[in-house]
Structures are given as C-alpha cells and as structure tokens.
Amino acid sequence: MHLDDIDWDMLWKEKQKMHNFTSNPVSQEKRWDQMASWYRFWSEHDEYPPKLLQRIQMDREWSVLDIGCGTGTISIAAAMRTKRVTALDVSTEMLNILKEDAERRYLGNIRYLHQTWESVKIGIDIKPHDIVVASRAISRTGDLCESLQKINQAAREYAYITAWSGEEGDFPQNLLKAIGRSYTNTADDIYVYNILHKIGIRPNVEQLECRNPIYYKDHEHALQSYQMLLNLTPEETVCARTYLKENLVRRRDGRYETPETRTWWSLFWWKKQS
C-alpha cells in the first residue's frame, strides 16, 4: 500500500465512532449549552488562547470568521484588532456569554451566528472572510475533508486550524478506567495534516505546548465538573468521587488541581494563493 492509497477521511469517520463521548445521549447543542457556564472556569488559566492569538495575522481592515467560537476568547480579541468578526457556534448559551462580554467592552462589530459549521453554505449564510479561525473546533466534525475544504473556501487571506496533538496524560486515562470506560485517544492532527495534503494544501505546522491548570474549591466541585464533562451515571459518579479524592493535588491555598496540566495542540495555517 502507498501513502496515497490511505483514505484518511474514512479513517477519521471510523475513529469518531470510537470516541469516548459518542455514547452521550444529549444532543450536541444541548450538551454545549449545559457546558457553557463551566467553559470559562475550565479556561481561566489556559495558556492556549494567548499563544494562538500571537500567531494569527490580523489587520484593522480585515474580517475574521471564528468557527466554534465558544464563549468568545478569540472573537473578542479579534474584534479589538479587526474591522468585523463573525462568531459562529452551535450553542445559544455560549453565544449569550460572548454577547454579554462584548457589550461590557462596547464592541459592536461582532455578528453572532447560531449554526453548525457543517450546515453553513459559503456565499449564502457566510461570505468569505479575510481570516478564518477554527480553534479547537473540528474534533467532533463528521466529515473532516468537507469541513477543511469549506474553511479554505471561506478564507481570503489566511486560515488557521488547531487540532489535538499527542495523548492524554495518566490522570484522565485512569479516571476513565476507574469509572469503567475504555480510553480512546483523540489525537486529531495526523488526520488534519494528511487530508489537507490530499486536497492540495501544504500548511505550516507548529506545536503549541500549553499549561491549563484548573483549580477546584474542593473534591465535590471537581466532581461536578467531571459530571458535566463526561455525563456520568450514578454508578460512575461514585467511582469518580473516590478517584478524585485519591488523586487530586491539594494546593497551598486549599484548592485542588489535577497532577497534570500540560496539553499539546497542532496549529495548521496557510496563506491563500492569489
């Protein structure tokens, strides 16, 4: 078999079926709505957003499309540095948090679009933007090839995509084992690179190594976080509580954190050819 014979898009679709959260019965939109209030807490000390923003080329006269904008860390920063921003997300609650933040900052140049990227039609729902950013937003897409082609179609100047790289540490893997679930690695970057290559895009690639410590008030606060993240059953909750009590690290200030706080992301970016 030659490398060109590998169907990376098909392999991606197969891997999505094995993902740790595919058994979650809650719809995609409802699940993200439920997670919205936790999202800012989870990201409070994350090194990832500033590291990504340092690498995105922006211009005062440009427009930015932020795919899967969440609570708007990238959208807010882009709105301060460019002419206009389109913030797209499947979650109404995420967009509401972003709107409130933008209003507090008197930012009136953000358009909010409640839609999935898969359903967007370029030229109808969204016109091409100078910059397209898909920040940690492609990991659950069903058809990765189509999503990447659409990102390229939507960008006039530059496109930026980040994807999970590497493997989870021992703490999350062992937590899943403790509650009786199997672990499936979700590294996305190998698929992204090879599909981009197959569709004729030769991206620049950079690794972002980031610390993201999350500080919990107590064990129950941590348990609530994982209940939301993993949609735990009552039986799994009992096992998770025990695991967290045994493995969370107590800080000097009395709060708790996980023993591993480092994550790796691959940044793919390219300049559109004229």
C-alpha positions in Angstrom: 0.0 0.0 0.0 1.2 3.5 -0.9 0.6 6.5 1.4 -1.7 8.0 -1.3 -3.9 4.9 -1.0 -4.8 5.7 2.6 -8.3 7.1 2.9 -7.8 9.5 5.9 -11.3 10.8 5.8 -12.8 7.4 6.1 -10.3 6.6 9.0 -11.4 9.8 10.6 -15.1 8.9 10.4 -14.4 5.4 11.9 -12.4 7.0 14.7 -15.3 9.3 15.5 -17.5 6.2 16.2 -15.0 5.1 18.9 -14.7 8.4 20.7 -15.2 8.4 24.4 -18.2 10.7 24.4 -20.2 9.2 21.5 -22.4 7.3 23.9 -23.6 10.6 25.4 -27.4 10.8 24.7 -27.6 14.5 25.0 -27.7 16.3 21.7 -24.7 18.3 20.6 -26.4 21.7 21.0 -27.9 20.9 24.4 -24.6 19.4 25.7 -22.7 22.6 24.8 -25.4 24.7 26.3 -25.1 22.8 29.5 -21.3 23.2 29.5 -21.3 26.9 28.7 -21.4 28.1 32.3 -18.3 25.9 33.1 -16.4 26.8 30.0 -14.9 30.0 31.2 -13.9 28.3 34.5 -12.2 25.5 32.7 -10.3 28.0 30.6 -9.5 30.6 33.2 -5.7 29.8 33.4 -5.3 28.3 30.0 -2.1 29.4 28.1 -3.5 28.3 24.8 -5.6 31.4 23.7 -2.8 34.0 24.0 -0.3 31.6 22.3 -2.7 31.1 19.4 -3.5 34.8 19.1 0.2 35.7 19.0 0.4 33.7 15.7 -2.7 35.0 13.9 -2.1 37.7 11.4 -4.7 40.5 11.7 -5.3 43.8 10.1 -7.6 46.7 11.0 -9.4 46.5 7.7 -9.9 42.7 7.8 -12.7 40.5 8.7 -12.5 37.3 10.9 -14.7 34.2 11.0 -14.4 32.4 14.3 -15.7 28.8 13.9 -16.9 27.2 17.1 -16.3 30.4 19.0 -17.5 29.1 22.3 -17.6 31.9 24.9 -15.5 34.1 22.6 -11.9 34.4 23.7 -10.7 34.6 20.1 -13.7 36.6 18.9 -13.3 39.3 21.5 -9.6 39.7 20.8 -10.2 39.7 17.0 -13.0 42.3 17.4 -10.5 44.7 19.1 -8.0 44.3 16.2 -10.0 44.0 13.0 -13.0 45.6 11.3 -15.6 42.9 11.9 -16.0 39.4 13.3 -18.5 36.6 12.6 -18.8 34.4 15.7 -20.3 31.0 14.9 -21.3 28.4 17.4 -23.9 25.6 17.8 -24.6 26.7 21.4 -27.0 29.5 22.2 -25.7 29.8 25.7 -22.1 30.1 24.6 -23.1 32.9 22.2 -25.1 34.6 25.0 -22.0 34.7 27.2 -20.0 36.1 24.3 -22.6 38.8 23.6 -22.6 39.9 27.3 -18.8 40.1 27.3 -18.8 42.1 24.0 -21.5 44.5 25.3 -19.4 45.1 28.5 -16.5 46.0 26.3 -18.7 48.2 23.9 -17.8 46.0 20.9 -20.4 46.4 18.2 -18.6 44.8 15.3 -19.4 41.1 16.0 -22.1 39.2 14.1 -23.4 36.2 16.1 -24.4 33.1 14.1 -26.1 30.2 15.8 -25.4 27.4 13.4 -23.2 24.3 12.9 -20.2 24.6 10.6 -21.5 21.6 8.7 -24.7 23.3 7.8 -23.1 26.6 6.7 -23.2 27.4 3.0 -20.4 29.8 1.9 -21.8 32.7 -0.1 -25.3 32.2 1.4 -25.0 32.0 5.2 -21.5 33.4 5.3 -19.5 35.4 2.8 -15.7 34.7 2.6 -13.7 36.4 5.4 -10.1 37.6 5.3 -9.2 35.3 8.2 -10.8 32.0 9.2 -10.1 30.5 12.6 -11.2 27.0 13.7 -9.8 27.0 17.2 -10.1 23.5 18.8 -13.4 23.3 16.8 -13.0 20.4 14.4 -12.6 17.4 16.8 -16.3 16.3 16.5 -17.0 17.1 12.9 -18.3 14.1 11.0 -16.8 14.9 7.6 -13.4 16.3 8.2 -12.5 16.6 4.5 -15.6 18.7 3.7 -15.0 20.9 6.8 -11.4 21.6 5.8 -12.4 22.3 2.2 -15.1 24.7 3.4 -12.6 26.5 5.7 -10.3 27.0 2.7 -13.2 28.3 0.6 -14.2 30.7 3.3 -10.8 32.3 3.7 -9.5 35.2 1.6 -6.1 35.8 3.2 -5.3 33.2 5.9 -6.7 30.1 7.5 -5.8 28.8 11.0 -6.8 25.5 12.4 -5.8 23.9 15.7 -6.2 20.2 16.5 -5.4 18.0 19.5 -1.9 16.5 19.4 -0.4 13.7 21.3 -2.2 11.7 24.0 -4.0 12.4 27.3 -1.9 12.0 30.4 -2.3 9.3 33.0 -4.8 11.2 35.1 -7.7 11.4 32.6 -7.0 7.9 31.2 -7.1 6.4 34.7 -10.2 8.3 35.6 -12.0 6.7 32.6 -10.7 3.3 33.7 -11.9 4.0 37.3 -15.5 4.6 36.1 -15.4 1.5 33.8 -15.0 3.2 30.4 -12.3 2.4 27.8 -10.0 5.2 26.7 -9.7 6.1 23.0 -7.0 8.7 22.1 -8.4 11.7 20.3 -5.3 13.0 18.6 -6.6 14.8 15.5 -3.6 16.4 13.9 -2.4 13.4 11.9 -5.8 13.3 10.1 -5.9 17.0 9.6 -2.4 17.2 8.0 -2.9 14.2 5.7 -6.4 15.4 4.5 -5.1 18.9 3.9 -2.2 17.4 1.9 -4.7 15.3 -0.2 -6.8 18.3 -1.1 -3.7 20.2 -2.2 -3.0 22.4 0.8 0.6 22.5 2.2 0.1 24.1 5.7 2.6 25.5 8.0 2.6 23.4 11.2 3.5 24.5 14.7 3.2 22.8 18.1 1.6 24.7 20.9 2.6 23.4 24.3 0.2 24.9 26.9 -0.4 24.6 30.6 -4.1 24.7 31.6 -4.3 24.3 35.4 -7.9 24.1 36.7 -8.3 25.0 40.4 -11.2 23.4 42.2 -12.7 24.6 45.5 -12.9 21.0 46.8 -13.5 17.4 45.7 -17.2 17.9 45.1 -16.5 20.9 42.9 -14.2 18.8 40.8 -16.8 16.0 40.7 -19.4 18.4 39.4 -17.0 19.4 36.6 -16.5 15.8 35.5 -20.2 15.0 35.8 -20.8 17.7 33.3 -17.9 16.9 31.1 -18.5 13.1 31.0 -22.2 12.9 31.6 -21.6 10.4 34.5 -24.2 7.8 35.6 -24.9 7.5 39.3 -22.7 4.4 39.5 -19.9 6.2 37.6 -20.2 9.2 39.9 -19.4 7.0 43.0 -16.3 5.7 41.3 -15.2 9.1 40.1 -15.6 10.6 43.5 -13.3 8.0 45.0 -10.7 8.5 42.2 -10.7 12.3 42.6 -10.3 12.1 46.4 -7.3 9.9 45.9 -5.6 11.7 43.0 -6.3 15.4 43.1 -3.4 17.5 44.4 -4.1 19.9 47.3 -2.5 23.4 46.8 -1.2 25.7 49.5 -4.2 27.9 49.1 -6.5 25.0 49.9 -7.8 24.5 46.4 -7.3 21.3 44.4 -5.9 20.7 40.9 -5.1 17.7 38.7 -1.5 16.4 38.8 -1.1 17.0 35.0 -1.8 20.4 33.4 0.1 20.3 30.1 -1.6 19.9 26.7 -0.3 19.9 23.2 -2.1 21.4 20.1 -1.0 21.4 16.5 -1.6 24.7 14.7 -2.1 24.4 10.9 -2.1 27.7 9.0 -1.7 28.7 5.4 -1.9 31.8 3.2 -4.4 31.7 0.4 -2.9 31.6 -3.1 -3.9 34.5 -5.3 
